[in-house]
């Protein structure tokens, strides 16, 4: 899914932590857990992974779509 189409909505996490370290890990071993979104593109889980993938210059990110209805 295009990163720019994922809507973040209200997030609970206030501190993003070491995004550069996460980006290095993703670069080394890949993205082990896809970002989780609703069918309408609202993010459920993975804000740090999105930030790390942006740091790496990715335009798309693997997602798992979950319908919570």
Predicted model as a PDB file, atoms N, CA, C, CB and O in Angstrom, pLDDT in the B-factor column:
MODEL        1                                                                  
ATOM      1  N   UNK A   1       0.849  -1.166   0.000  1.00 96.00           N  
ATOM      2  CA  UNK A   1       0.000   0.000   0.000  1.00 96.00           C  
ATOM      3  C   UNK A   1       0.898   1.233   0.000  1.00 96.00           C  
ATOM      4  CB  UNK A   1      -0.968  -0.004   1.220  1.00 96.00           C  
ATOM      5  O   UNK A   1       1.947   1.232   0.644  1.00 96.00           O  
ATOM      6  N   UNK A   2       0.509   2.259  -0.697  1.00 97.00           N  
ATOM      7  CA  UNK A   2       1.254   3.513  -0.699  1.00 97.00           C  
ATOM      8  C   UNK A   2       1.236   4.108   0.710  1.00 97.00           C  
ATOM      9  CB  UNK A   2       0.657   4.514  -1.733  1.00 97.00           C  
ATOM     10  O   UNK A   2       0.176   4.268   1.316  1.00 97.00           O  
ATOM     11  N   UNK A   3       2.414   4.429   1.211  1.00 97.00           N  
ATOM     12  CA  UNK A   3       2.521   4.984   2.564  1.00 97.00           C  
ATOM     13  C   UNK A   3       1.688   6.250   2.699  1.00 97.00           C  
ATOM     14  CB  UNK A   3       3.987   5.281   2.911  1.00 97.00           C  
ATOM     15  O   UNK A   3       1.051   6.466   3.729  1.00 97.00           O  
ATOM     16  N   UNK A   4       1.688   7.082   1.674  1.00 95.00           N  
ATOM     17  CA  UNK A   4       0.968   8.356   1.754  1.00 95.00           C  
ATOM     18  C   UNK A   4      -0.547   8.192   1.796  1.00 95.00           C  
ATOM     19  CB  UNK A   4       1.340   9.221   0.584  1.00 95.00           C  
ATOM     20  O   UNK A   4      -1.255   9.148   2.112  1.00 95.00           O  
ATOM     21  N   UNK A   5      -1.063   6.993   1.480  1.00 97.00           N  
ATOM     22  CA  UNK A   5      -2.511   6.793   1.532  1.00 97.00           C  
ATOM     23  C   UNK A   5      -2.974   6.246   2.882  1.00 97.00           C  
ATOM     24  CB  UNK A   5      -2.941   5.849   0.424  1.00 97.00           C  
ATOM     25  O   UNK A   5      -4.176   6.164   3.138  1.00 97.00           O  
ATOM     26  N   UNK A   6      -2.033   5.874   3.743  1.00 96.00           N  
ATOM     27  CA  UNK A   6      -2.389   5.353   5.068  1.00 96.00           C  
ATOM     28  C   UNK A   6      -2.682   6.527   5.990  1.00 96.00           C  
ATOM     29  CB  UNK A   6      -1.247   4.457   5.655  1.00 96.00           C  
ATOM     30  O   UNK A   6      -1.860   7.428   6.159  1.00 96.00           O  
ATOM     31  N   UNK A   7      -3.876   6.496   6.586  1.00 95.00           N  
ATOM     32  CA  UNK A   7      -4.281   7.564   7.509  1.00 95.00           C  
ATOM     33  C   UNK A   7      -3.915   7.154   8.934  1.00 95.00           C  
ATOM     34  CB  UNK A   7      -5.816   7.860   7.394  1.00 95.00           C  
ATOM     35  O   UNK A   7      -4.233   6.046   9.366  1.00 95.00           O  
ATOM     36  N   UNK A   8      -3.245   8.050   9.661  1.00 90.00           N  
ATOM     37  CA  UNK A   8      -2.780   7.714  10.998  1.00 90.00           C  
ATOM     38  C   UNK A   8      -3.863   7.834  12.062  1.00 90.00           C  
ATOM     39  CB  UNK A   8      -1.630   8.590  11.361  1.00 90.00           C  
ATOM     40  O   UNK A   8      -3.890   7.020  12.985  1.00 90.00           O  
ATOM     41  N   UNK A   9      -4.738   8.797  11.971  1.00 83.00           N  
ATOM     42  CA  UNK A   9      -5.761   8.961  12.996  1.00 83.00           C  
ATOM     43  C   UNK A   9      -5.139   9.325  14.337  1.00 83.00           C  
ATOM     44  CB  UNK A   9      -6.589   7.686  13.129  1.00 83.00           C  
ATOM     45  O   UNK A   9      -3.986   9.754  14.389  1.00 83.00           O  
ATOM     46  N   UNK A  10      -5.886   9.158  15.414  1.00 80.00           N  
ATOM     47  CA  UNK A  10      -5.407   9.451  16.760  1.00 80.00           C  
ATOM     48  C   UNK A  10      -4.541   8.300  17.238  1.00 80.00           C  
ATOM     49  CB  UNK A  10      -6.587   9.695  17.735  1.00 80.00           C  
ATOM     50  O   UNK A  10      -4.970   7.146  17.215  1.00 80.00           O  
ATOM     51  N   UNK A  11      -3.336   8.603  17.666  1.00 76.00           N  
ATOM     52  CA  UNK A  11      -2.396   7.577  18.118  1.00 76.00           C  
ATOM     53  C   UNK A  11      -2.215   7.656  19.622  1.00 76.00           C  
ATOM     54  CB  UNK A  11      -1.040   7.727  17.411  1.00 76.00           C  
ATOM     55  O   UNK A  11      -2.361   8.731  20.204  1.00 76.00           O  
ATOM     56  N   UNK A  12      -1.901   6.540  20.261  1.00 77.00           N  
ATOM     57  CA  UNK A  12      -1.676   6.482  21.698  1.00 77.00           C  
ATOM     58  C   UNK A  12      -0.217   6.706  22.057  1.00 77.00           C  
ATOM     59  CB  UNK A  12      -2.137   5.153  22.243  1.00 77.00           C  
ATOM     60  O   UNK A  12       0.086   7.280  23.102  1.00 77.00           O  
ATOM     61  N   UNK A  13       0.683   6.259  21.201  1.00 72.00           N  
ATOM     62  CA  UNK A  13       2.127   6.395  21.459  1.00 72.00           C  
ATOM     63  C   UNK A  13       2.527   7.859  21.325  1.00 72.00           C  
ATOM     64  CB  UNK A  13       2.962   5.509  20.478  1.00 72.00           C  
ATOM     65  O   UNK A  13       2.173   8.523  20.351  1.00 72.00           O  
ATOM     66  N   UNK A  14       3.264   8.353  22.310  1.00 81.00           N  
ATOM     67  CA  UNK A  14       3.731   9.739  22.272  1.00 81.00           C  
ATOM     68  C   UNK A  14       5.188   9.831  21.826  1.00 81.00           C  
ATOM     69  CB  UNK A  14       3.565  10.387  23.644  1.00 81.00           C  
ATOM     70  O   UNK A  14       5.561  10.775  21.130  1.00 81.00           O  
ATOM     71  N   UNK A  15       6.004   8.873  22.215  1.00 86.00           N  
ATOM     72  CA  UNK A  15       7.416   8.853  21.842  1.00 86.00           C  
ATOM     73  C   UNK A  15       7.629   7.778  20.781  1.00 86.00           C  
ATOM     74  CB  UNK A  15       8.325   8.595  23.086  1.00 86.00           C  
ATOM     75  O   UNK A  15       7.167   6.646  20.925  1.00 86.00           O  
ATOM     76  N   UNK A  16       8.335   8.146  19.714  1.00 88.00           N  
ATOM     77  CA  UNK A  16       8.547   7.198  18.622  1.00 88.00           C  
ATOM     78  C   UNK A  16       9.760   6.302  18.854  1.00 88.00           C  
ATOM     79  CB  UNK A  16       8.709   7.945  17.317  1.00 88.00           C  
ATOM     80  O   UNK A  16       9.898   5.281  18.180  1.00 88.00           O  
ATOM     81  N   UNK A  17      10.639   6.656  19.787  1.00 91.00           N  
ATOM     82  CA  UNK A  17      11.797   5.817  20.052  1.00 91.00           C  
ATOM     83  C   UNK A  17      12.841   5.910  18.950  1.00 91.00           C  
ATOM     84  CB  UNK A  17      11.366   4.386  20.225  1.00 91.00           C  
ATOM     85  O   UNK A  17      12.901   6.907  18.231  1.00 91.00           O  
ATOM     86  N   UNK A  18      13.651   4.889  18.817  1.00 95.00           N  
ATOM     87  CA  UNK A  18      14.784   4.875  17.898  1.00 95.00           C  
ATOM     88  C   UNK A  18      14.352   4.447  16.496  1.00 95.00           C  
ATOM     89  CB  UNK A  18      15.880   3.941  18.421  1.00 95.00           C  
ATOM     90  O   UNK A  18      14.477   3.277  16.132  1.00 95.00           O  
ATOM     91  N   UNK A  19      13.850   5.386  15.722  1.00 96.00           N  
ATOM     92  CA  UNK A  19      13.389   5.096  14.359  1.00 96.00           C  
ATOM     93  C   UNK A  19      14.566   4.719  13.461  1.00 96.00           C  
ATOM     94  CB  UNK A  19      12.639   6.311  13.770  1.00 96.00           C  
ATOM     95  O   UNK A  19      14.436   3.847  12.602  1.00 96.00           O  
ATOM     96  N   UNK A  20      15.708   5.369  13.655  1.00 96.00           N  
ATOM     97  CA  UNK A  20      16.878   5.041  12.827  1.00 96.00           C  
ATOM     98  C   UNK A  20      17.324   3.601  13.060  1.00 96.00           C  
ATOM     99  CB  UNK A  20      18.040   6.009  13.128  1.00 96.00           C  
ATOM    100  O   UNK A  20      17.691   2.904  12.114  1.00 96.00           O  
ATOM    101  N   UNK A  21      17.295   3.151  14.320  1.00 97.00           N  
ATOM    102  CA  UNK A  21      17.649   1.767  14.622  1.00 97.00           C  
ATOM    103  C   UNK A  21      16.670   0.788  13.997  1.00 97.00           C  
ATOM    104  CB  UNK A  21      17.703   1.554  16.122  1.00 97.00           C  
ATOM    105  O   UNK A  21      17.070  -0.250  13.470  1.00 97.00           O  
ATOM    106  N   UNK A  22      15.381   1.120  14.057  1.00 97.00           N  
ATOM    107  CA  UNK A  22      14.369   0.270  13.436  1.00 97.00           C  
ATOM    108  C   UNK A  22      14.567   0.243  11.918  1.00 97.00           C  
ATOM    109  CB  UNK A  22      12.945   0.768  13.790  1.00 97.00           C  
ATOM    110  O   UNK A  22      14.439  -0.805  11.286  1.00 97.00           O  
ATOM    111  N   UNK A  23      14.878   1.400  11.346  1.00 98.00           N  
ATOM    112  CA  UNK A  23      15.122   1.457   9.898  1.00 98.00           C  
ATOM    113  C   UNK A  23      16.322   0.585   9.516  1.00 98.00           C  
ATOM    114  CB  UNK A  23      15.361   2.920   9.446  1.00 98.00           C  
ATOM    115  O   UNK A  23      16.286  -0.104   8.496  1.00 98.00           O  
ATOM    116  N   UNK A  24      17.377   0.609  10.322  1.00 97.00           N  
ATOM    117  CA  UNK A  24      18.532  -0.251  10.046  1.00 97.00           C  
ATOM    118  C   UNK A  24      18.139  -1.723  10.096  1.00 97.00           C  
ATOM    119  CB  UNK A  24      19.664   0.026  11.050  1.00 97.00           C  
ATOM    120  O   UNK A  24      18.556  -2.515   9.251  1.00 97.00           O  
ATOM    121  N   UNK A  25      17.337  -2.081  11.087  1.00 97.00           N  
ATOM    122  CA  UNK A  25      16.884  -3.464  11.218  1.00 97.00           C  
ATOM    123  C   UNK A  25      16.052  -3.883  10.006  1.00 97.00           C  
ATOM    124  CB  UNK A  25      16.067  -3.638  12.507  1.00 97.00           C  
ATOM    125  O   UNK A  25      16.244  -4.971   9.463  1.00 97.00           O  
ATOM    126  N   UNK A  26      15.144  -3.031   9.592  1.00 97.00           N  
ATOM    127  CA  UNK A  26      14.309  -3.328   8.423  1.00 97.00           C  
ATOM    128  C   UNK A  26      15.174  -3.447   7.177  1.00 97.00           C  
ATOM    129  CB  UNK A  26      13.231  -2.236   8.225  1.00 97.00           C  
ATOM    130  O   UNK A  26      14.932  -4.308   6.331  1.00 97.00           O  
ATOM    131  N   UNK A  27      16.173  -2.596   7.061  1.00 97.00           N  
ATOM    132  CA  UNK A  27      17.085  -2.661   5.925  1.00 97.00           C  
ATOM    133  C   UNK A  27      17.873  -3.968   5.928  1.00 97.00           C  
ATOM    134  CB  UNK A  27      18.041  -1.469   5.941  1.00 97.00           C  
ATOM    135  O   UNK A  27      18.105  -4.558   4.873  1.00 97.00           O  
ATOM    136  N   UNK A  28      18.283  -4.418   7.112  1.00 97.00           N  
ATOM    137  CA  UNK A  28      19.097  -5.632   7.230  1.00 97.00           C  
ATOM    138  C   UNK A  28      18.301  -6.920   7.025  1.00 97.00           C  
ATOM    139  CB  UNK A  28      19.757  -5.668   8.581  1.00 97.00           C  
ATOM    140  O   UNK A  28      18.733  -7.812   6.296  1.00 97.00           O  
ATOM    141  N   UNK A  29      17.130  -7.013   7.676  1.00 97.00           N  
ATOM    142  CA  UNK A  29      16.385  -8.284   7.668  1.00 97.00           C  
ATOM    143  C   UNK A  29      15.018  -8.198   7.003  1.00 97.00           C  
ATOM    144  CB  UNK A  29      16.208  -8.771   9.072  1.00 97.00           C  
ATOM    145  O   UNK A  29      14.337  -9.212   6.850  1.00 97.00           O  
ATOM    146  N   UNK A  30      14.618  -7.006   6.612  1.00 96.00           N  
ATOM    147  CA  UNK A  30      13.308  -6.827   5.998  1.00 96.00           C  
ATOM    148  C   UNK A  30      12.249  -6.471   7.032  1.00 96.00           C  
ATOM    149  CB  UNK A  30      12.902  -8.088   5.253  1.00 96.00           C  
ATOM    150  O   UNK A  30      12.503  -6.483   8.236  1.00 96.00           O  
ATOM    151  N   UNK A  31      11.085  -6.160   6.548  1.00 96.00           N  
ATOM    152  CA  UNK A  31       9.956  -5.830   7.420  1.00 96.00           C  
ATOM    153  C   UNK A  31       9.280  -7.142   7.807  1.00 96.00           C  
ATOM    154  CB  UNK A  31       8.941  -4.845   6.713  1.00 96.00           C  
ATOM    155  O   UNK A  31       8.572  -7.744   6.999  1.00 96.00           O  
ATOM    156  N   UNK A  32       9.499  -7.581   9.045  1.00 96.00           N  
ATOM    157  CA  UNK A  32       9.023  -8.895   9.481  1.00 96.00           C  
ATOM    158  C   UNK A  32       7.521  -8.930   9.736  1.00 96.00           C  
ATOM    159  CB  UNK A  32       9.752  -9.311  10.731  1.00 96.00           C  
ATOM    160  O   UNK A  32       6.879  -9.961   9.537  1.00 96.00           O  
ATOM    161  N   UNK A  33       6.958  -7.798  10.178  1.00 96.00           N  
ATOM    162  CA  UNK A  33       5.530  -7.730  10.474  1.00 96.00           C  
ATOM    163  C   UNK A  33       4.921  -6.587   9.679  1.00 96.00           C  
ATOM    164  CB  UNK A  33       5.278  -7.542  12.000  1.00 96.00           C  
ATOM    165  O   UNK A  33       5.264  -5.429   9.916  1.00 96.00           O  
ATOM    166  N   UNK A  34       4.029  -6.879   8.743  1.00 97.00           N  
ATOM    167  CA  UNK A  34       3.406  -5.805   7.964  1.00 97.00           C  
ATOM    168  C   UNK A  34       2.624  -4.846   8.853  1.00 97.00           C  
ATOM    169  CB  UNK A  34       2.483  -6.391   6.900  1.00 97.00           C  
ATOM    170  O   UNK A  34       2.188  -5.205   9.947  1.00 97.00           O  
ATOM    171  N   UNK A  35       2.457  -3.645   8.374  1.00 97.00           N  
ATOM    172  CA  UNK A  35       1.616  -2.643   9.015  1.00 97.00           C  
ATOM    173  C   UNK A  35       0.173  -3.156   8.950  1.00 97.00           C  
ATOM    174  CB  UNK A  35       1.765  -1.226   8.320  1.00 97.00           C  
ATOM    175  O   UNK A  35      -0.199  -3.836   7.994  1.00 97.00           O  
ATOM    176  N   UNK A  36      -0.634  -2.834   9.955  1.00 97.00           N  
ATOM    177  CA  UNK A  36      -2.023  -3.288   9.992  1.00 97.00           C  
ATOM    178  C   UNK A  36      -2.941  -2.089   9.786  1.00 97.00           C  
ATOM    179  CB  UNK A  36      -2.345  -4.008  11.338  1.00 97.00           C  
ATOM    180  O   UNK A  36      -2.843  -1.089  10.497  1.00 97.00           O  
ATOM    181  N   UNK A  37      -3.839  -2.201   8.796  1.00 97.00           N  
ATOM    182  CA  UNK A  37      -4.775  -1.120   8.487  1.00 97.00           C  
ATOM    183  C   UNK A  37      -6.190  -1.677   8.350  1.00 97.00           C  
ATOM    184  CB  UNK A  37      -4.356  -0.386   7.191  1.00 97.00           C  
ATOM    185  O   UNK A  37      -6.391  -2.870   8.122  1.00 97.00           O  
ATOM    186  N   UNK A  38      -7.153  -0.785   8.495  1.00 95.00           N  
ATOM    187  CA  UNK A  38      -8.544  -1.133   8.196  1.00 95.00           C  
ATOM    188  C   UNK A  38      -8.747  -1.052   6.693  1.00 95.00           C  
ATOM    189  CB  UNK A  38      -9.542  -0.192   8.945  1.00 95.00           C  
ATOM    190  O   UNK A  38      -7.896  -0.505   5.993  1.00 95.00           O  
ATOM    191  N   UNK A  39      -9.855  -1.584   6.173  1.00 96.00           N  
ATOM    192  CA  UNK A  39     -10.115  -1.508   4.728  1.00 96.00           C  
ATOM    193  C   UNK A  39     -10.122  -0.075   4.181  1.00 96.00           C  
ATOM    194  CB  UNK A  39     -11.441  -2.163   4.418  1.00 96.00           C  
ATOM    195  O   UNK A  39      -9.814   0.138   3.009  1.00 96.00           O  
ATOM    196  N   UNK A  40     -10.471   0.907   5.022  1.00 94.00           N  
ATOM    197  CA  UNK A  40     -10.489   2.304   4.571  1.00 94.00           C  
ATOM    198  C   UNK A  40      -9.125   2.973   4.670  1.00 94.00           C  
ATOM    199  CB  UNK A  40     -11.493   3.094   5.379  1.00 94.00           C  
ATOM    200  O   UNK A  40      -9.013   4.170   4.403  1.00 94.00           O  
ATOM    201  N   UNK A  41      -8.076   2.228   5.051  1.00 95.00           N  
ATOM    202  CA  UNK A  41      -6.723   2.767   5.101  1.00 95.00           C  
ATOM    203  C   UNK A  41      -6.326   3.384   6.425  1.00 95.00           C  
ATOM    204  CB  UNK A  41      -6.569   3.773   4.053  1.00 95.00           C  
ATOM    205  O   UNK A  41      -5.225   3.923   6.543  1.00 95.00           O  
ATOM    206  N   UNK A  42      -7.198   3.319   7.437  1.00 95.00           N  
ATOM    207  CA  UNK A  42      -6.865   3.858   8.758  1.00 95.00           C  
ATOM    208  C   UNK A  42      -5.908   2.901   9.463  1.00 95.00           C  
ATOM    209  CB  UNK A  42      -8.152   4.083   9.613  1.00 95.00           C  
ATOM    210  O   UNK A  42      -6.166   1.699   9.541  1.00 95.00           O  
ATOM    211  N   UNK A  43      -4.820   3.433   9.968  1.00 95.00           N  
ATOM    212  CA  UNK A  43      -3.805   2.627  10.629  1.00 95.00           C  
ATOM    213  C   UNK A  43      -4.319   2.056  11.945  1.00 95.00           C  
ATOM    214  CB  UNK A  43      -2.552   3.454  10.872  1.00 95.00           C  
ATOM    215  O   UNK A  43      -4.891   2.774  12.765  1.00 95.00           O  
ATOM    216  N   UNK A  44      -4.111   0.765  12.135  1.00 94.00           N  
ATOM    217  CA  UNK A  44      -4.405   0.105  13.403  1.00 94.00           C  
ATOM    218  C   UNK A  44      -3.104  -0.072  14.181  1.00 94.00           C  
ATOM    219  CB  UNK A  44      -5.107  -1.270  13.171  1.00 94.00           C  
ATOM    220  O   UNK A  44      -3.050   0.233  15.373  1.00 94.00           O  
ATOM    221  N   UNK A  45      -2.061  -0.559  13.522  1.00 94.00           N  
ATOM    222  CA  UNK A  45      -0.781  -0.793  14.186  1.00 94.00           C  
ATOM    223  C   UNK A  45       0.362  -0.628  13.196  1.00 94.00           C  
ATOM    224  CB  UNK A  45      -0.743  -2.196  14.820  1.00 94.00           C  
ATOM    225  O   UNK A  45       0.284  -1.099  12.061  1.00 94.00           O  
ATOM    226  N   UNK A  46       1.441   0.053  13.637  1.00 95.00           N  
ATOM    227  CA  UNK A  46       2.627   0.140  12.805  1.00 95.00           C  
ATOM    228  C   UNK A  46       3.130   1.535  12.508  1.00 95.00           C  
ATOM    229  CB  UNK A  46       2.367  -0.526  11.555  1.00 95.00           C  
ATOM    230  O   UNK A  46       3.830   1.735  11.515  1.00 95.00           O  
ATOM    231  N   UNK A  47       2.794   2.503  13.338  1.00 94.00           N  
ATOM    232  CA  UNK A  47       3.243   3.877  13.087  1.00 94.00           C  
ATOM    233  C   UNK A  47       4.769   3.974  13.047  1.00 94.00           C  
ATOM    234  CB  UNK A  47       2.690   4.818  14.161  1.00 94.00           C  
ATOM    235  O   UNK A  47       5.313   4.670  12.191  1.00 94.00           O  
ATOM    236  N   UNK A  48       5.464   3.293  13.950  1.00 95.00           N  
ATOM    237  CA  UNK A  48       6.934   3.308  13.956  1.00 95.00           C  
ATOM    238  C   UNK A  48       7.491   2.643  12.699  1.00 95.00           C  
ATOM    239  CB  UNK A  48       7.475   2.596  15.214  1.00 95.00           C  
ATOM    240  O   UNK A  48       8.468   3.123  12.124  1.00 95.00           O  
ATOM    241  N   UNK A  49       6.871   1.538  12.268  1.00 96.00           N  
ATOM    242  CA  UNK A  49       7.316   0.871  11.053  1.00 96.00           C  
ATOM    243  C   UNK A  49       7.145   1.774   9.836  1.00 96.00           C  
ATOM    244  CB  UNK A  49       6.548  -0.433  10.852  1.00 96.00           C  
ATOM    245  O   UNK A  49       8.004   1.795   8.955  1.00 96.00           O  
ATOM    246  N   UNK A  50       6.044   2.517   9.781  1.00 97.00           N  
ATOM    247  CA  UNK A  50       5.835   3.465   8.687  1.00 97.00           C  
ATOM    248  C   UNK A  50       6.919   4.535   8.709  1.00 97.00           C  
ATOM    249  CB  UNK A  50       4.435   4.114   8.783  1.00 97.00           C  
ATOM    250  O   UNK A  50       7.492   4.854   7.667  1.00 97.00           O  
ATOM    251  N   UNK A  51       7.206   5.089   9.877  1.00 96.00           N  
ATOM    252  CA  UNK A  51       8.248   6.119   9.983  1.00 96.00           C  
ATOM    253  C   UNK A  51       9.600   5.571   9.542  1.00 96.00           C  
ATOM    254  CB  UNK A  51       8.339   6.650  11.427  1.00 96.00           C  
ATOM    255  O   UNK A  51      10.346   6.254   8.841  1.00 96.00           O  
ATOM    256  N   UNK A  52       9.920   4.349   9.944  1.00 97.00           N  
ATOM    257  CA  UNK A  52      11.194   3.733   9.562  1.00 97.00           C  
ATOM    258  C   UNK A  52      11.255   3.503   8.054  1.00 97.00           C  
ATOM    259  CB  UNK A  52      11.395   2.403  10.308  1.00 97.00           C  
ATOM    260  O   UNK A  52      12.289   3.744   7.432  1.00 97.00           O  
ATOM    261  N   UNK A  53      10.167   3.043   7.472  1.00 97.00           N  
ATOM    262  CA  UNK A  53      10.135   2.811   6.023  1.00 97.00           C  
ATOM    263  C   UNK A  53      10.259   4.124   5.259  1.00 97.00           C  
ATOM    264  CB  UNK A  53       8.838   2.087   5.620  1.00 97.00           C  
ATOM    265  O   UNK A  53      10.895   4.167   4.206  1.00 97.00           O  
ATOM    266  N   UNK A  54       9.656   5.200   5.779  1.00 96.00           N  
ATOM    267  CA  UNK A  54       9.843   6.519   5.162  1.00 96.00           C  
ATOM    268  C   UNK A  54      11.316   6.926   5.216  1.00 96.00           C  
ATOM    269  CB  UNK A  54       8.964   7.583   5.870  1.00 96.00           C  
ATOM    270  O   UNK A  54      11.854   7.463   4.248  1.00 96.00           O  
ATOM    271  N   UNK A  55      11.962   6.668   6.356  1.00 97.00           N  
ATOM    272  CA  UNK A  55      13.388   6.970   6.502  1.00 97.00           C  
ATOM    273  C   UNK A  55      14.199   6.246   5.443  1.00 97.00           C  
ATOM    274  CB  UNK A  55      13.885   6.583   7.903  1.00 97.00           C  
ATOM    275  O   UNK A  55      15.190   6.774   4.940  1.00 97.00           O  
ATOM    276  N   UNK A  56      13.777   5.040   5.106  1.00 97.00           N  
ATOM    277  CA  UNK A  56      14.477   4.246   4.095  1.00 97.00           C  
ATOM    278  C   UNK A  56      14.119   4.665   2.665  1.00 97.00           C  
ATOM    279  CB  UNK A  56      14.159   2.775   4.288  1.00 97.00           C  
ATOM    280  O   UNK A  56      14.704   4.167   1.703  1.00 97.00           O  
ATOM    281  N   UNK A  57      13.163   5.577   2.534  1.00 97.00           N  
ATOM    282  CA  UNK A  57      12.775   6.051   1.210  1.00 97.00           C  
ATOM    283  C   UNK A  57      11.724   5.211   0.526  1.00 97.00           C  
ATOM    284  CB  UNK A  57      13.960   6.118   0.347  1.00 97.00           C  
ATOM    285  O   UNK A  57      11.480   5.370  -0.670  1.00 97.00           O  
ATOM    286  N   UNK A  58      11.091   4.306   1.280  1.00 97.00           N  
ATOM    287  CA  UNK A  58      10.053   3.460   0.691  1.00 97.00           C  
ATOM    288  C   UNK A  58       8.816   4.294   0.374  1.00 97.00           C  
ATOM    289  CB  UNK A  58       9.690   2.295   1.642  1.00 97.00           C  
ATOM    290  O   UNK A  58       8.440   5.168   1.155  1.00 97.00           O  
ATOM    291  N   UNK A  59       8.193   4.032  -0.751  1.00 97.00           N  
ATOM    292  CA  UNK A  59       6.920   4.655  -1.102  1.00 97.00           C  
ATOM    293  C   UNK A  59       5.744   3.750  -0.787  1.00 97.00           C  
ATOM    294  CB  UNK A  59       6.902   5.025  -2.570  1.00 97.00           C  
ATOM    295  O   UNK A  59       4.625   4.217  -0.574  1.00 97.00           O  
ATOM    296  N   UNK A  60       6.007   2.454  -0.760  1.00 97.00           N  
ATOM    297  CA  UNK A  60       4.986   1.449  -0.465  1.00 97.00           C  
ATOM    298  C   UNK A  60       5.439   0.642   0.743  1.00 97.00           C  
ATOM    299  CB  UNK A  60       4.729   0.518  -1.696  1.00 97.00           C  
ATOM    300  O   UNK A  60       6.633   0.509   1.011  1.00 97.00           O  
ATOM    301  N   UNK A  61       4.472   0.113   1.457  1.00 97.00           N  
ATOM    302  CA  UNK A  61       4.764  -0.725   2.620  1.00 97.00           C  
ATOM    303  C   UNK A  61       3.792  -1.911   2.611  1.00 97.00           C  
ATOM    304  CB  UNK A  61       4.647   0.098   3.963  1.00 97.00           C  
ATOM    305  O   UNK A  61       2.617  -1.740   2.286  1.00 97.00           O  
ATOM    306  N   UNK A  62       4.267  -3.101   2.961  1.00 97.00           N  
ATOM    307  CA  UNK A  62       3.351  -4.240   3.053  1.00 97.00           C  
ATOM    308  C   UNK A  62       2.332  -3.999   4.177  1.00 97.00           C  
ATOM    309  CB  UNK A  62       4.140  -5.563   3.303  1.00 97.00           C  
ATOM    310  O   UNK A  62       2.678  -3.484   5.240  1.00 97.00           O  
ATOM    311  N   UNK A  63       1.086  -4.375   3.926  1.00 98.00           N  
ATOM    312  CA  UNK A  63       0.035  -4.205   4.942  1.00 98.00           C  
ATOM    313  C   UNK A  63      -0.769  -5.489   5.094  1.00 98.00           C  
ATOM    314  CB  UNK A  63      -0.902  -3.030   4.572  1.00 98.00           C  
ATOM    315  O   UNK A  63      -0.857  -6.309   4.180  1.00 98.00           O  
ATOM    316  N   UNK A  64      -1.341  -5.633   6.260  1.00 97.00           N  
ATOM    317  CA  UNK A  64      -2.380  -6.617   6.509  1.00 97.00           C  
ATOM    318  C   UNK A  64      -3.652  -5.814   6.744  1.00 97.00           C  
ATOM    319  CB  UNK A  64      -2.031  -7.567   7.740  1.00 97.00           C  
ATOM    320  O   UNK A  64      -3.684  -4.933   7.603  1.00 97.00           O  
ATOM    321  N   UNK A  65      -4.695  -6.116   5.986  1.00 97.00           N  
ATOM    322  CA  UNK A  65      -5.969  -5.417   6.122  1.00 97.00           C  
ATOM    323  C   UNK A  65      -6.865  -6.217   7.034  1.00 97.00           C  
ATOM    324  CB  UNK A  65      -6.643  -5.194   4.746  1.00 97.00           C  
ATOM    325  O   UNK A  65      -7.103  -7.404   6.807  1.00 97.00           O  
ATOM    326  N   UNK A  66      -7.367  -5.558   8.078  1.00 96.00           N  
ATOM    327  CA  UNK A  66      -8.220  -6.208   9.069  1.00 96.00           C  
ATOM    328  C   UNK A  66      -9.518  -5.415   9.170  1.00 96.00           C  
ATOM    329  CB  UNK A  66      -7.506  -6.305  10.463  1.00 96.00           C  
ATOM    330  O   UNK A  66      -9.495  -4.212   9.428  1.00 96.00           O  
ATOM    331  N   UNK A  67     -10.630  -6.077   8.971  1.00 92.00           N  
ATOM    332  CA  UNK A  67     -11.932  -5.444   9.112  1.00 92.00           C  
ATOM    333  C   UNK A  67     -12.415  -5.681  10.538  1.00 92.00           C  
ATOM    334  CB  UNK A  67     -12.956  -5.999   8.064  1.00 92.00           C  
ATOM    335  O   UNK A  67     -12.760  -6.806  10.903  1.00 92.00           O  
ATOM    336  N   UNK A  68     -12.440  -4.624  11.342  1.00 79.00           N  
ATOM    337  CA  UNK A  68     -12.801  -4.742  12.753  1.00 79.00           C  
ATOM    338  C   UNK A  68     -14.294  -4.610  13.007  1.00 79.00           C  
ATOM    339  CB  UNK A  68     -12.073  -3.705  13.546  1.00 79.00           C  
ATOM    340  O   UNK A  68     -14.732  -4.676  14.156  1.00 79.00           O  
ATOM    341  N   UNK A  69     -15.077  -4.426  11.957  1.00 74.00           N  
ATOM    342  CA  UNK A  69     -16.529  -4.271  12.131  1.00 74.00           C  
ATOM    343  C   UNK A  69     -17.169  -5.547  12.592  1.00 74.00           C  
ATOM    344  CB  UNK A  69     -17.179  -3.818  10.842  1.00 74.00           C  
ATOM    345  O   UNK A  69     -18.384  -5.594  12.788  1.00 74.00           O  
TER     346      UNK A  69                                                      
ENDMDL                                                                          
END                                                                             
